[in-house]
């Protein structure tokens, strides 16, 4: 199991802080040993290593919450499709419910025929109008739980094992425009949106945007990522690598875990 890692029983006084260190330029290596050696501590930090756990060993809830986009009706989250209907307790709100749970990435409060309903989830096609006849989105937002730091920029690389959030239809059908679109506001917006998808999902520690293939993010519940990363899965020599114009390998953290 790549998520189980063994190490020394005690750390020396000069041990590196795995929640603060960065890899050298030799990362990723061709072998696991080379990739581990690129970090000052001698190993790549396991995924979610720096997120606190509760007494049962599960990821702890985090009181450090940020609403990344919260403009009703115009926000990405308010326009997303494929959200799940959530039943709220009396007196609760869709926004508060989402902010309390690290499992909630985004929320929508929708009114249909006088009935207010709450939808939550990661969402898809968030640049379009919500396809529910007669529905009006009165509130919406995408939530970032905790903080993060970047371990490595992934532009010019192709990372195998990520899950696609959306495809190239985000950029329309003009292939030439896609290939030269970094300066275009629409693509800059897509970069921001793709990163937000990852940051709103606490288990995501890698994301990439390709002008050819779309937006990708890490979802270990769907497809576990190689550990440690090597040039077998993180490559800058693949045919598709030049089309990945932005992306990051992240480390997720929570400085203020809920008791």
Order of alpha helices (4+ residues) and beta strands (2+ residues): alpha-beta-alpha-beta-alpha-beta-beta-beta-beta-beta-beta-alpha-alpha-beta-beta-beta-beta
